[in-house]
Amino acid sequence: MKSQLLCMCLLFVSSSLLANDYKPELFQSMKLVYEDDFGGGKIDTNYWQTRQGSTWVIKDGVLVGGPSPKEYQDRKVAEGDKAHAGFKPVMWLEKVPENLVVHFRVKFDAKDYHARFPLIDVGHHVNTLTFAKDSTKLTLKKNQKIIPINDLSLPLNTWVDVTIELTKGVMLVKIGDKKRVFKDPLIDMVDQQQIDFKGVDHGGISIDDVKVYEGLN
């Protein structure tokens, strides 16, 4: 038990040091504007917004999301709004900088990938990373442009470290130890300063060790 606890502590320290020592590629430096390891046991609603009636709690120091209650789902379906009935967990991280550097750990729990899900929006429907079994795609501004990423994937039911840097026209995405840089005039976050996490129907999302920086030049 003591050895397991020691290993966990060393892993936490090494992860923290890695984040603190991170050198941005799109900026000369960066300034921390928000961080949360969810150790306080309470969701900071100044930054996090639950969407589509999905259920979110902090459990064992991790932000954990699941589908909405069945009553909510039934009501939304009866209203003709099945797309927002909360079959999947959805959470927004708001108030992020336009010149962005963000680190987080995420785990999408599901039996399989679905069409268009899971995804991470960097800017609401602006720079959308959609994950499939062996690939990822970047969709810019609601299908104005789709960029396939065959050498970058995000596994289900597994904790993954994600780093994203973004400034107008350029976006860096690092998932695990693999990285891609995208350059396109459609890449932007003006007036859409948030990150959306959307899971798979009837699945779950776990989020931890979030650090949000403003990129500086």
C-alpha positions, 0 to 999 in steps of 0.5 A, a space after each residue: 500500500 505504501 509503495 502504491 502511494 509513493 508511486 502515485 505521489 511521484 507520478 503527480 509530482 512529475 506531471 506537475 513539473 512537466 506542466 510547470 516546465 512546459 515551453 510553448 511553441 507558438 508564444 515566447 512565454 505564457 501566464 497562468 490564468 486558471 488551474 484546477 486539480 479538483 481537490 477542493 471537491 467543488 465545481 468552480 462555476 465561474 469557469 465550468 458550465 454544465 450543458 444539456 442537463 448532463 450530470 457532473 460531480 467531483 469524485 476522488 479529486 476528478 471532475 466526472 460527467 455522465 448523461 442527463 437524468 432520464 426525466 430530462 431526456 424524456 422531456 427534451 425528446 417530447 419537446 422535439 429537441 433530441 439533440 440536446 437531451 443530454 444522452 452524452 455528457 457535455 461540459 464547457 470550460 469558459 473564460 479562456 484566452 484568445 491566445 491560448 495554452 491549455 493542459 489537461 488530462 481527459 478520459 472518454 469512457 464508452 463502448 465504442 466511438 460514435 459518428 462525430 463523438 467524442 469531441 473537444 471544441 476549442 472555441 464553440 463550433 470553431 476548431 473542433 477535434 473529433 476522435 475516431 478509432 485510429 484517427 482524428 479530424 479538425 473541423 473549422 468553423 462548422 464544416 467550412 474546412 475539414 482536416 484529417 489527422 491520420 497520425 493522431 488519435 485519442 483512445 477510449 477508456 484511457 487517461 490521456 494528456 492533452 496540450 493545445 496552443 492556439 493563436 489566430 491562424 495557428 493551432 498546436 495539438 499534442 495528444 500523449 507523445 504525438 503532436 501536430 501543428 495546423 496553419 489556416 486562416 479559419 483557426 481563431 477564437 475571437 468571441 468564442 473563448 471556451 473549450 467544450 468537452 462532449 462525450 459519447 451517448 450513454 458514456 462518461 468523461 473524466 477531466 483532471 489537472 487543468 491548467 489554462 495559460 495566456 500565451 504572450 509574445 
